[in-house]
Amino acid sequence: MQSGDQADRREQTVQRIIEAAGIVIDREGYAGATTPEIQSLAGVSRGGFYHHFASKKDLGDAVLERQQQFFTRVAQDSAGPDPDLWSQVLVDVSYRYTAAILHDPVLRAAVRLSIEPGPYLTRDSYRAPLDAVAMILTAAREAGELQEHTDPDEAARTLVGCYSGVQLLALALAERDQLHAQVAAMWRLMMPGLARPETLDRLRLDPPTL
């Protein structure tokens, strides 16, 4: 049985490897990321790496788990008291996620895993964001904020797809520093098709002042 100090050291090592994997995968993609490079950046031996992760796929799963944890927190936060506007919650979540991506290489790597051809280009990689967005949209519809034609599940697929496309284009054009502005442009185009005019008039679609 591990002592508390041993468990803490183990967790620190695991997180150091995941952080290193995030940096390398964000830069090189999943196919281009090598375990020796990740081991070197994390400062662990080959044996130390494989003690915690049996394969690069296991490490990729851990990177993607960071994204799933983010959207699990979104779902938990949304289970509290009803906000003034659920539609604003959705917009604000997009900016929270954008800020997190810009500051967290593991989240950036998770995005890259889910948009590049490879083992993570699957529905499972998108399940957490799709479920979280659909849940918020369902609450917005029940609160009378959305247009009659808006179906939460269909709209969630469209919004998550659009956001992924914005991410992909920002990556391709090396314009991640413009990501908040690009997300704002997405909302200005998309939200009029989702929200009732009286809801739209109350929404802040621009990113919050940092």
N, C-alpha and C positions, 0 to 999 in steps of 0.2 A: 504494500500500500504506500502511495506517495505521500510525503509530508507536504505541508502547505508551501514551503519554499520550493520544493522540487516541482510541484504542480505549477507554481507561478513561473518558474524558469522554463518549464516545458511550454506553457502558453505563450510566453514571450518569444521563444524560438519559433513556434508555429506562426505567430503573427509576423515575425521578421521575415520568414520565408514567404508568406502571403503578400506582404508589402513589396518584397523584391520581385515576386512574380508579377504583381500589378505593374510595376515600372517596366519590366521587360516585355510583357505582353502588350501593354499600351504602346510601346515603341515598335515592337517587331511583329505583332500579331501572334496568334496561338501557334501557327505552324512554324514561324521563325524563332520563337522563344525556345531556348535550350536549357535543360536542367543544369548543366555546368555553369552557365552564365547566371542563372538564378541562385545557385549555391554560392558562387563567388560574391555576388552582390549582398546576399544575406549573411555571409560570413560563417557558413556552416560546411562541414565536410560532406562528401558523398554519402557516407554512412549515416550522418546526422540527418541529411535530407530524407533519405529513404526510411529512416526510423519513423518519421512523421507522415510522409506521403509515399504511397507505394508506386505512384506513377504520375506523369505530368497531367493525366486526365483527372486524378484525384485533386491535384492542385488547382486545376481549372474549375473543378466543382466548388472548391473553397472560395475562389475569386468570385464566382457567380453568386455564392451564398451572401456575399456582402450586399449585392443589389437586392436580393430577396429580403434581407433583414431591413433594408431601408423601406421597402414597400409594406412590410409587416408593421413597422412603426407607423406608417401612414394610415394603415387600416385601424390600428389601435387608437391613434389620435382622433380619427374620424368617428370613433364609437362614443365620444364624449358628448357634451351638450350640443344641441343644434346651433350652428353658426348663423350669422345674419344672412349669408348667401353661400350655399354649397358650391355654386359656380366659381366664386372667389377662392374657396378652398382648393378647387382643382387647379386654378391658375397659380396660386401660391405654391402648391406642391411642385408644379413644374419648375418654378424658380428655385425652390429648395433643392430639388434634384440637380438642377443645372449648377448651382453653387457647389454642391457636394462633388459633382463630377470634376469641376475645375480644380478642387483642392485635394481630391483623393484619387491617387493613381489606380487603386484597386477597383474603384467604381468605374473609372475610365476603361480599365481592362475588361471589366464585366460587359460594358457597352460594346467594346470591340469584339469580344467573344460572341455576342448575340447577333452581330450584324455581318460578320465575315463567314464565308463558306467554311464549314468544318463541323466538328461534333456538337457544337452548341447552337447551330442555326436550326433550332427546333421550337416547338410550341412551349415546351417546359421552360425555356429561357425567358419567355415573355409572360408566363403565367402570372407571376406576382404583379408586374405593372398593369397587365390587363385586368386582373381581378380588382386591384385597388382603384383604378380609374372607373371601371364599371360600377363599383360600389358607390363612389362619390356621385357619378352621374345619375344613378338610380335615386339617391337621396335628393338630388337637385330636381329630378322629374317629379318626385312625390311632393316637393315643396312648391311646385308650380312655376319653376324657373325656366324650364325648357320649352321649346316649340313642340307642338303636338307630334310632329313627324319624327322627333328625336328618339331613337332606340338606344338605351344605354350600352348594351353589348356591342352593337354595330358602331356606335360613336367611339367607344373605347378602342376598338380595333383601328379605326381611322386615325384617332389622335395618337395612339402609341406608334402607329406606322409613320405618321408625319413627323413625330418627334425623333424617331429613329433615323428618318431621312435627313432631318436637320443636323443630327449628330454626324451622320456619315459624310455629308457635304462639308461640314466644318472640319472634319478630319482630313478629307481629300484636299481641301483648299488651305489647310494649315491656318484656319481662322477660328480656333477655339476661343480666342480672346473676345470674339464677337458673338459668342453663343447666346448670351442674354438678349442681345438685340435681335438675333435671329429667332429666338423663341417668342419674343414680343411680336415680331412680324407674323409668325405662325398664328398666334392668338387673334391678331387683328383680322386675319383672313378667315379663321375657322369659327370663332365665337359667334359672329352674326348669324351663322347657319345653325347654331345650337340653341342659343338663348332667346327668350322672348325679348322684344325691344325694351320693355320696362326693366328687365333684368340687366340687359346690356348697358343701359344708361347708368347703372349703379356700380358697374365693374371697373376695377383698375386692371388694365391689361399690360401695362408697362412693368418692367422689373422694379422691385422695391429699391429704395435708396439704400445703398450699402454704407 
